[in-house]
């Protein structure tokens, strides 16, 4: 039996990205461009819903954005000046077409399409309640909960119905919603997931608006950055302009710290901080805390590159591309035989022997999840003749699973949850292993350190400090306990 190979399976994956465009000719094409820029946030499926003033049209498919929207006939079939789009990496629900977003429904007030980045932590509780009320679910994704909550709301306006729905959900979300009259964006009260507002200038009219997960989506569409959507804010973009609503009780901001470490594209600006610069500072902090004598600093491409640059600058050791990545191997490459599956990492990474041979090497990567890829990378560098191999990681040890929209293994499969750092070094075959400290990570982001009484970010994957109630998990634990206590 052969299995799908993807060296990225030993990495974290963001759930998805969202894009919304309002009052721009060829809005679907602009949306597709934005999704291309955000492809790193999800590679399993993509979809766009467009509105031309009278009719909503949709195209969705499994695979990459380019697989689904490179045909001009598809874009031509999505006319209109407003559109929303989504690219997905599934964390809830199967990877099947019915789960591909945006989701769409016809309501008494007209059409409504919705795309969601994040995870709802009470989705199963809400779903069970909605099914009891007679709601018929067409997908297994948690995002469909929004559609049914809007449908059953007793409020009259779309915005009030959506607000009513958002007040019932718990979890992390950034939403873009398209209606007959408006494009709507929203972030959860803690602002865990990102969402930004951009402006498309026009010489022949009022110009258009863009909502997107990251600023890199604005660059490719020719829009300019206006501002971040604030935690707990709903923005309504219509012919009357941009209106802001803040219907929630203010909550502490807990933006996902892993956006700086790995998820966001290096050329994006996240919450006012350039990601590239932040990663270089993290690397510098890592070098300050744990540098060892070395001849060369080598990144594990591509995500380790900025941190390795910062590390090398800090310690004054040459930065070299000792590992070369093959960018032309897809995530779903099928290995032909069991006998060569162990060679899978070499499909994406090759050792640059001329740089590594006889050298004391510091490898810099962004994280260790299961440790399987790290072990293969260390082995590959040793086989290329490295005298010593030291691994340095630009995030703290990942000891807990994420429930807010990041695809992580269950805790029992996280290497750092089961072993201390010394044991981990032995398991991956490194001469030494070190992670940036939690306070060091915060310092690299401009904070004096982590405030344990009021953490500045969501760092639950490192600390187990979950800022948003895990209602579904508690409900499952409770039902399991009830079942276990029941008489035979």
Buried (B, 14 or more C-beta within 10 A) or exposed (E): EEEEBBBEBBBBBBBBBBBBBBBBBBBBBBBBBBBBBBBBBBBBBBBBBBBBEEEBBBBBBBEBBEEBBEEEEBBEEBBBBBBBBBBBBBBBBEEEEBBBBBBBBEBEBEBBBBBBBBBBBBBBBBBEBBEEEEBEBEBBBBBBBBBBBBBEBEEEEBBBBBBBBBEBBBBBBBBBBBBBBBBBBBBBBBBBBBBBBBBBEEEEEEEBBBBBBBBBBBBBBEBEBBEBBBBBBBBBBBEEEBEEBEBBEEBEBBBBBBBBBBBBBBEBBBBEBBBBBBBBBBBBBBBBBBBBEBBBBBBBBEBBBBBBBBBBBBBEBEBBEBBEBEEEBEBEBEBEEEEEEEEBBBBBBBBBEEBBEEBBBBBBBBBBBBBBBBBBBBBBBBEBBBEBBBBBBBBBBBBBBBBBBBBBBEBEEBBBBBBEBEEBBEBBBBBBBBBBBBBBBBBBBEBEEBEEEEBBBBBBBBBEBBBBEBBBBEBEEEEEEEEEEEEE
